[in-house]
Amino acid sequence: MNYRKLVFALLLITCSNIAGQVISVEEVKGIDSTYIMEEYKNAFGVRNKSATFKNTMPYFIEYAELGGKLPEIAINNKAEMDVYVRIYFAPYFAEVKREFNNSELLIIELFSNHNGVIRDFEIVYPKDIQLPISAFEQFHKAILSSNLRLVFDKTHKAFAKSPWIGRTFSYNYNTIKEMANNH
């Protein structure tokens, strides 16, 4: 994995308000949670309103910006996460008639504490896909109650001062569409 791209994606997602790329922000109520939906030029971003990661920059990004080599951040069971994407998001991609180009990506950012326990997420997706807030809420509940964990060297100085650890996962839209068709 190219960690410079990872750092760039993290910065893009977590700092989008600062960069002025957000067109509008709306609170959307689910059954049990409230979510923030940010509109960008070609996409929407969704996160839990109570997500604390939006208010603090993690040290591991600063560490990488200062020239430190970013240690690996992995997930303990990528196949399980793929199942959640297939169940909660893929059906909505199947309804889209157009073909997607290879650069169109569903971006899922997972945020964990220092033990790797996932605490929150942010998802960026295309404007022409109609994803209901219930899909985000079900995905949110599924990952929080799952055994998914971010895996990293807790003793590495890049993570020691970080209030949270994050990892970006990208799914090509055509891959998600295939997930739905093969479901």
Residue pairs with C-beta under 8 A, 6 or more apart in sequence:
1 72
3 64
3 69
3 70
4 64
6 70
6 73
6 167
6 168
7 61
7 64
7 65
7 70
9 107
9 109
9 168
9 170
10 61
10 109
10 166
10 168
11 61
12 19
13 45
13 107
13 109
13 122
13 124
13 168
14 53
14 54
14 57
14 61
14 109
14 122
14 166
15 57
16 22
16 38
16 40
16 45
17 38
17 54
21 40
21 41
22 38
22 39
22 40
23 39
23 40
23 41
24 38
24 39
25 36
25 37
25 38
25 39
26 36
26 37
26 39
27 34
27 35
27 36
27 37
27 49
28 34
28 35
28 36
28 37
28 46
28 133
29 35
29 133
30 133
30 134
30 136
30 137
31 134
31 137
32 137
32 141
33 48
33 49
33 50
33 137
33 140
34 48
34 49
34 50
35 46
35 47
35 48
35 49
35 133
35 136
35 137
36 46
36 47
36 48
36 49
36 51
37 44
37 45
37 46
37 133
38 44
38 45
38 46
39 127
40 124
42 126
42 127
43 124
43 125
43 126
43 127
44 124
44 125
44 126
44 127
44 131
45 122
45 123
45 124
46 122
46 123
46 125
46 131
46 133
46 136
47 54
47 120
47 121
47 122
47 123
48 120
48 121
48 140
51 111
51 120
51 122
52 119
52 120
52 163
52 164
53 111
53 120
53 122
53 163
53 164
53 166
56 163
56 164
58 162
58 163
58 164
58 165
58 166
59 158
59 159
59 160
59 161
59 162
59 163
60 70
60 158
60 159
60 162
60 165
63 70
63 157
63 158
64 70
64 158
68 157
68 158
70 158
71 152
71 153
71 156
71 158
71 159
72 152
72 153
73 150
73 151
73 152
73 165
73 166
73 167
74 150
74 151
74 152
74 167
75 81
75 110
75 148
75 149
75 150
75 151
75 167
75 169
76 116
76 147
76 148
76 149
76 150
76 151
77 147
77 148
78 169
80 146
80 147
80 148
81 108
81 143
81 148
81 169
82 179
84 139
84 142
84 143
84 146
85 106
85 108
85 139
85 171
85 176
85 179
86 176
86 179
86 180
86 183
87 138
87 142
88 135
88 136
88 138
88 139
88 142
89 106
89 125
89 131
89 135
89 139
89 176
90 176
90 177
90 179
90 180
90 183
91 180
91 183
92 129
92 130
92 131
92 132
92 135
93 129
93 173
93 176
93 177
93 179
93 180
94 177
94 180
94 181
95 130
96 128
96 129
96 173
96 177
98 128
99 174
100 172
100 173
100 174
100 177
102 172
102 174
104 126
104 172
104 173
105 170
105 171
105 172
105 173
106 123
106 124
106 125
106 126
106 170
106 171
106 173
106 176
107 123
107 124
107 125
107 168
107 169
107 170
108 121
108 122
108 123
108 168
108 169
108 170
108 171
109 121
109 122
109 123
109 124
109 166
109 167
109 168
109 169
110 118
110 120
110 121
110 143
110 148
110 150
110 166
110 167
110 169
111 118
111 119
111 120
111 121
111 122
111 164
111 165
111 166
112 118
112 119
112 149
112 150
112 164
112 165
112 166
112 167
113 119
113 164
113 165
114 154
114 159
114 162
114 165
115 149
115 154
116 149
116 150
116 151
116 152
116 165
117 149
118 143
118 144
118 146
118 148
118 149
118 150
119 144
119 164
120 140
121 139
121 140
121 143
123 136
123 139
125 131
126 173
129 173
150 165
150 166
150 167
152 159
152 165
153 159
159 165
